[in-house]
């Protein structure tokens, strides 16, 4: 009788959900920022060892890049969604109010993960920072086009400069992130947004 050949499994199956693990890693980066986050921080949060982290996600830079995509497609997806609002005022209100909600959703945070990462020297060194800046610039360009449409539709005065308005809104948006990172609470930041909305150009 021919003996049956025993086949060994190719490798141990992962004992964790990769998407849940990536979500947890993203939250660690949000709380601590990229530069202050270590692989040890990640392994403690995920409850897995270093080899498992490297096998699933690569090194710290690769893990961050994946977490950043998840952040853009999830928590800050409202930035693109806001562009579909009926008026420019509603676009700005949704964008800034939801930013405040996100920025103040954690007990402690370094602000918006994208904005804070756009000034990281470590991320610049590994080539990720420039991609972040390009993404922010593209969002500003999208706002500019949305405001051009608002001018054409009569929602904004013809005298408005769509480019400067977009720069103004993105500057406020970035400022909210810095203020949140410095400890400003939700009520205070809501107040800042209301000032922007009250002063928004009308018909």
VMD Tcl script that draws the C-alpha trace (Angstrom):
set ca {
  {0.00 0.00 0.00}
  {1.38 3.37 -0.95}
  {1.87 5.66 2.04}
  {-0.11 8.88 2.01}
  {1.98 11.99 1.68}
  {1.61 14.49 4.46}
  {1.43 18.11 3.40}
  {2.38 20.91 5.73}
  {0.46 24.16 5.75}
  {2.22 26.95 3.90}
  {2.11 29.25 6.88}
  {0.22 30.14 9.99}
  {-3.11 31.83 9.30}
  {-3.37 35.32 10.72}
  {-5.13 35.33 14.07}
  {-6.49 38.84 13.63}
  {-8.79 40.78 11.35}
  {-6.58 42.92 9.11}
  {-9.18 45.67 8.61}
  {-9.84 45.97 12.35}
  {-6.09 46.03 12.99}
  {-5.64 48.79 10.41}
  {-8.43 50.81 12.03}
  {-6.69 50.51 15.40}
  {-3.35 51.52 13.89}
  {-5.00 54.56 12.30}
  {-6.35 55.64 15.69}
  {-2.88 55.34 17.25}
  {-1.45 57.59 14.53}
  {-4.32 60.04 15.12}
  {-3.67 60.24 18.85}
  {0.12 60.42 18.78}
  {1.06 61.62 15.32}
  {3.35 59.76 12.93}
  {6.69 60.75 14.41}
  {5.78 59.93 18.03}
  {4.25 56.56 17.14}
  {6.53 53.53 17.43}
  {6.05 49.97 16.23}
  {5.86 49.02 19.91}
  {2.86 51.36 20.27}
  {1.26 49.61 17.31}
  {1.91 46.06 18.56}
  {0.49 46.91 22.00}
  {-2.66 48.41 20.50}
  {-3.19 45.57 18.04}
  {-2.19 42.81 20.45}
  {0.11 41.15 17.92}
  {3.88 40.81 17.63}
  {6.26 42.69 15.34}
  {6.64 39.89 12.75}
  {2.86 39.78 12.34}
  {2.72 43.56 11.83}
  {5.51 43.46 9.25}
  {3.94 40.46 7.49}
  {0.51 42.09 7.26}
  {1.40 45.74 6.62}
  {5.13 46.16 6.01}
  {7.25 48.65 7.94}
  {6.05 51.73 9.82}
  {5.97 53.92 6.69}
  {3.99 51.35 4.72}
  {1.57 50.85 7.60}
  {1.05 54.59 7.90}
  {0.41 54.92 4.16}
  {-2.31 52.26 4.40}
  {-3.79 53.88 7.53}
  {-3.81 57.25 5.74}
  {-5.82 55.85 2.84}
  {-8.31 54.42 5.34}
  {-8.51 57.81 7.05}
  {-9.17 59.63 3.76}
  {-11.79 57.12 2.61}
  {-13.47 57.00 6.04}
  {-13.31 59.79 8.66}
  {-12.64 62.64 6.21}
  {-14.74 61.43 3.27}
  {-17.08 64.32 4.13}
  {-14.61 66.76 2.52}
  {-15.59 65.54 -0.94}
  {-19.20 64.86 0.04}
  {-19.62 68.49 1.13}
  {-18.98 69.68 -2.43}
  {-22.41 68.29 -3.41}
  {-24.32 70.61 -1.07}
  {-26.78 72.96 -2.80}
  {-25.12 76.27 -1.90}
  {-21.57 77.40 -1.24}
  {-22.57 78.39 2.30}
  {-23.84 74.85 2.95}
  {-20.65 73.41 1.43}
  {-18.52 75.38 3.86}
  {-20.77 74.74 6.85}
  {-20.74 70.97 6.32}
  {-17.01 70.86 5.68}
  {-16.02 72.89 8.73}
  {-18.65 71.61 11.18}
  {-17.86 67.98 10.43}
  {-14.17 68.81 10.73}
  {-14.82 70.08 14.25}
  {-16.80 66.94 15.10}
  {-13.92 64.75 13.93}
  {-11.19 66.81 15.57}
  {-12.92 66.71 18.94}
  {-14.02 63.05 18.78}
  {-11.00 61.78 20.75}
  {-10.01 62.60 24.32}
  {-6.59 63.59 23.02}
  {-5.58 64.16 19.43}
  {-2.83 65.70 17.33}
  {-5.47 67.23 15.08}
  {-6.32 66.12 11.55}
  {-4.03 63.25 10.56}
  {-3.64 64.58 7.01}
  {-2.92 68.18 7.97}
  {-0.49 67.34 10.77}
  {1.30 64.86 8.51}
  {1.71 67.47 5.78}
  {4.43 69.16 7.88}
  {6.22 66.00 9.05}
  {9.94 65.99 8.27}
  {10.09 62.19 8.69}
  {7.29 61.67 6.18}
  {9.01 64.10 3.82}
  {12.15 61.98 4.03}
  {10.30 58.83 2.95}
  {8.36 60.55 0.16}
  {4.89 60.45 1.73}
  {4.60 64.10 2.79}
  {4.62 65.41 -0.78}
  {1.71 63.15 -1.71}
  {-0.23 64.50 1.26}
  {0.44 68.09 0.20}
  {-0.68 67.27 -3.34}
  {-3.92 65.81 -1.95}
  {-4.56 68.97 0.09}
  {-3.84 71.14 -2.94}
  {-6.27 69.08 -5.01}
  {-9.00 69.57 -2.41}
  {-8.41 73.32 -2.53}
  {-8.66 73.21 -6.32}
  {-11.96 71.27 -6.05}
  {-13.31 73.96 -3.70}
  {-12.24 76.64 -6.15}
  {-14.16 74.95 -8.97}
  {-17.20 74.57 -6.72}
  {-17.13 78.28 -5.90}
  {-16.75 79.16 -9.58}
  {-19.94 77.22 -10.19}
  {-21.61 79.09 -7.31}
  {-20.66 82.41 -8.94}
  {-22.01 81.24 -12.29}
  {-25.31 80.17 -10.67}
  {-25.67 83.46 -8.81}
  {-25.16 81.88 -5.40}
  {-22.02 84.00 -4.92}
  {-21.50 87.59 -6.12}
  {-19.69 88.01 -9.44}
  {-17.07 90.08 -7.62}
  {-15.95 87.06 -5.57}
  {-12.57 85.50 -6.25}
  {-13.15 81.75 -6.21}
  {-9.46 80.98 -5.72}
  {-9.08 83.27 -2.71}
  {-12.32 81.96 -1.18}
  {-11.01 78.40 -1.49}
  {-7.71 79.46 0.08}
  {-9.60 81.17 2.92}
  {-11.71 78.09 3.69}
  {-8.77 75.67 3.59}
  {-6.77 78.03 5.81}
  {-9.57 78.02 8.39}
  {-9.83 74.24 8.07}
  {-6.13 73.81 8.79}
  {-6.35 76.29 11.64}
  {-9.14 74.29 13.28}
  {-6.85 71.27 13.31}
  {-4.07 73.19 15.01}
  {-6.46 74.69 17.57}
  {-7.89 71.24 18.37}
  {-4.39 69.84 18.81}
  {-3.69 72.71 21.22}
  {-6.72 71.86 23.33}
  {-9.59 73.99 21.97}
  {-12.94 72.37 22.74}
  {-15.86 71.64 20.40}
  {-18.00 74.60 21.51}
  {-15.18 77.06 20.88}
  {-14.45 75.66 17.43}
  {-18.15 75.67 16.54}
  {-18.10 79.38 17.40}
  {-15.24 79.97 14.98}
  {-17.14 78.19 12.21}
  {-20.27 80.27 12.87}
  {-18.25 83.46 12.41}
  {-17.09 82.15 9.02}
  {-20.66 81.26 8.01}
  {-22.13 84.57 9.20}
  {-19.57 86.48 7.15}
  {-19.98 84.33 4.03}
  {-20.72 86.34 0.87}
  {-24.41 86.37 -0.01}
  {-26.30 87.14 -3.14}
}
mol new
graphics top color blue
foreach p $ca { graphics top sphere $p radius 0.5 }
foreach p [lrange $ca 0 end-1] q [lrange $ca 1 end] { graphics top cylinder $p $q radius 0.2 }
display resetview
